[in-house]
Amino acid sequence: MVGSIPASLTAEAVAARRRRARTFSPWLEAWRRFRRHPLAVVSGAILLAIVLAILLGPWLWGHPINAIDFTARLQSPSWQHPLGTDDLGQDLLARLLYGGRISLAVGLAAMVVAILFGTIIGAVAGISRGWVGSALMWLADLFLSLPQLPLLLLVIYLFRDSLKNAFGPEGGVFILIVIVIGGLRWMPVARLVRAQFLSLREKEFVEAARALGASRTRLVIRHILPNALGPVIVAGTIDVAAAIIAESTLSFLGLGFPPDIPTWGRVLFDAKDYLDIAPHWALFPGAAIFLTVLSINFIGDGLRDALDPRKVM
Amino acid sequence: MGQYLVRRLLIAIPSLLGISIVLFAVLALAPGDPFEELATNPAIPPEVRAALRTKFGLDDPVPVRYVRWLAAMAQGDWGFSFVSRMNVDTLILQRLPTTLFVIGASQVLALLIAIPVGVYAATRPYSLFDQLANTLAFIGFSLPTFFTGLLLILVFSIYLDWLPFIYRTDISATGWRWYWEHLRQALMPIAVLGLFQAASVTRYVRASVLDVIRLDYVTTARAKGLGERVVITKHVVRNALIPVVTLVALQMPAIFGGAIVTEQIFRIPGIGSLLISSILANDTPVVMAVTFILACLVVLFNLIADIVYGWLDPRITYR
């Protein structure tokens, strides 16, 4: 969309001069460009609020997540229970605050796995000439055409019990979900990194570094990789959102975390049979997932604009 | 074109093989024994179990088992469902049409929404309509299908009481009434999947039209005095939709994922809900077969997209 904004030469020159007068830090520049995207800034604030709430909330809101109170079953929101209660009379706010930690932790950890795999594979494919690169990309294409959710379900179905025995019910499921979600999302990152590498490795500055005698590892780590990171950061942001959705989907199908861990998807799964008498029970966790995913996606969109130096803003 | 077709078909074979290797590797790496159920069953003595193991060749090396499994899958011998007490292929063939109907209808709905909205937004970039459509598309693909499904049930089944939220195959009505009832119960699942799809396809269409609309031949068409409507529908859209075909095909895995969730919410008797219920019932042959079928369908749709692509854009077939 570079050419779609009619920008006259003079306007650009003025903007460039103003930019030069300030600072050269690329991160400050990215932040300045990020602020041009109002929805992304608002989303950033919302996400920050959500993260603060789930980090600090369980301390501030003293209700235990598993205190069963049959006198307060399926209550609508009230002062005592701001988000109402579920069928066992457990406080929903406390459960959602706790579950949010799990959901976000899964999202972040799966993103790290995906980025790590993707960057390594993409970098190897991008720097090597010959059959290694094409073989790795064939593998990426193969994984892209795998139906992810069925495969996710299959792996969890087959491996759940043994990992549960090895790492405990929570740890085992957490590791499994993170590895599987991350392991099925590295392909877009790998392709992005490879594409960046293919163009960057022919650039003059890489040529210069090579002429100075830099080893191939040093070329990759010090010179090429930092320049290829922009799209990877954007992909990573979107991956967090996708991983949160994947985890919620698994939990919603009753195949994610065990019932005593109230991740947002799990709460929705429990709530779906009470839609007619307690709609609040399903609405709040659903809204939490939606808001988190939406704000992460908007932030990704803002970062895409901010980290692309060629984009005219 | 013929040569192109053959080449595409030959490319599909290694990916099918690759997928089958991945699936079989997962199965072979998995701890546990498919006959574990029988071990706890006091009615089956250990000798019978050992005989079953030899009969199914579970003690053979993994490559041998893979080849045998693949041969069986290719011949349509997908095993026996211990839970449903019937052959897996009959079970799947019973369920497949419903799934394909829901997915197909939702794709049609998605394209019916996405193409006009995307094209209109791209012809007026950065206008109010464009920004609105863009924001709605973002919201659309940030809403997980399971939440949209519950929201629709809440509004249309519980508050308004217009639509049923359980999908039934045993509708007793006949004639037009039968079609009407089917439409009514399929409406919400199709809407959930279709709107989710429409959100991402709209963005593709918009981006693709924006790419095309700046090309010289469009300017030429305008310069020779063609009306804006003709330029857009006859010159721009036809070319802009070519890459969209591929992008829609690439979305196929996500669509099947969404279909599984939707079938589970609305209790549609398709292969997605079959997969979930088999997983919950530890019915390994069905789980493996359904996963394999879904993977094959993805490859098949990619193949169809490639062929359609070659037909729409003849330049591709000569490469």
Contacts between the chains, C-beta under 8 A, distances in Angstrom:
chain1	res1	chain2	res2	distance
A	1	B	210	6.8
A	3	B	214	6.7
A	4	B	125	5.8
A	4	B	126	7.9
A	4	B	210	6.6
A	4	B	214	7.8
A	39	B	135	7.3
A	141	B	15	7.4
A	142	B	15	5.7
A	142	B	18	4.4
A	142	B	19	6.8
A	142	B	22	7.5
A	143	B	22	8.0
A	144	B	250	7.2
A	144	B	253	7.6
A	145	B	15	6.0
A	145	B	19	7.1
A	145	B	253	6.8
A	145	B	295	7.7
A	145	B	298	5.3
A	145	B	299	6.0
A	145	B	302	6.0
A	146	B	19	6.2
A	146	B	22	6.7
A	146	B	253	6.6
A	146	B	295	6.2
A	146	B	298	7.4
A	147	B	252	7.9
A	147	B	253	4.5
A	147	B	256	4.8
A	147	B	257	6.8
A	147	B	291	7.3
A	147	B	294	4.4
A	147	B	295	5.6
A	147	B	297	7.9
A	147	B	298	5.4
A	148	B	253	5.5
A	148	B	254	7.5
A	148	B	257	6.0
A	149	B	253	7.9
A	149	B	256	6.9
A	149	B	257	3.4
A	149	B	260	5.5
A	149	B	261	7.7
A	150	B	256	6.9
A	150	B	257	7.6
A	150	B	260	6.9
A	150	B	275	6.2
A	150	B	290	6.9
A	150	B	291	4.6
A	150	B	294	4.9
A	150	B	295	7.6
A	151	B	22	7.8
A	151	B	23	7.7
A	151	B	26	7.5
A	151	B	291	6.5
A	151	B	295	8.0
A	153	B	260	7.8
A	153	B	275	6.5
A	153	B	276	7.4
A	153	B	279	5.8
A	153	B	287	7.9
A	153	B	291	7.9
A	154	B	23	7.4
A	154	B	26	6.1
A	154	B	279	8.0
A	154	B	287	6.2
A	154	B	288	7.6
A	154	B	291	5.1
A	155	B	26	5.8
A	157	B	279	4.7
A	157	B	287	6.2
A	158	B	26	6.4
A	158	B	27	6.8
A	158	B	30	3.5
A	158	B	31	7.8
A	158	B	32	7.4
A	159	B	30	6.0
A	159	B	31	7.2
A	161	B	31	7.6
A	161	B	32	7.0
A	162	B	31	4.3
A	162	B	32	7.2
A	241	B	142	7.1
A	245	B	144	5.0
A	248	B	144	6.1
A	248	B	146	7.3
A	249	B	144	6.7
A	249	B	145	8.0
A	249	B	146	6.4
A	249	B	257	7.4
A	249	B	261	6.0
A	252	B	146	4.6
A	252	B	261	7.1
A	253	B	260	7.7
A	253	B	261	7.1
A	253	B	264	6.0
A	253	B	276	5.8
A	254	B	276	7.9
A	254	B	280	7.1
A	255	B	276	7.7
A	255	B	279	6.6
A	255	B	280	7.9
A	265	B	146	7.6
A	268	B	146	6.6
A	268	B	147	7.0
A	268	B	150	7.0
A	272	B	150	6.0
A	272	B	265	7.3
A	275	B	150	6.4
A	275	B	153	6.1
A	275	B	154	5.6
A	275	B	158	6.1
A	276	B	158	5.0
A	279	B	154	5.5
A	279	B	158	7.5
A	282	B	150	5.3
A	282	B	154	7.5
A	283	B	154	7.8
A	286	B	144	7.9
A	286	B	147	3.9
A	286	B	150	6.5
A	286	B	151	7.3
A	289	B	144	6.0
A	289	B	147	6.4
A	290	B	142	6.2
A	290	B	143	5.6
A	290	B	144	7.2
A	290	B	147	6.1
A	293	B	142	4.5
A	293	B	144	7.1
A	294	B	138	6.8
A	294	B	139	6.3
A	294	B	142	3.9
A	294	B	143	8.0
A	297	B	138	5.9
A	297	B	141	7.5
A	297	B	142	5.2
A	298	B	138	6.5
A	301	B	138	7.3
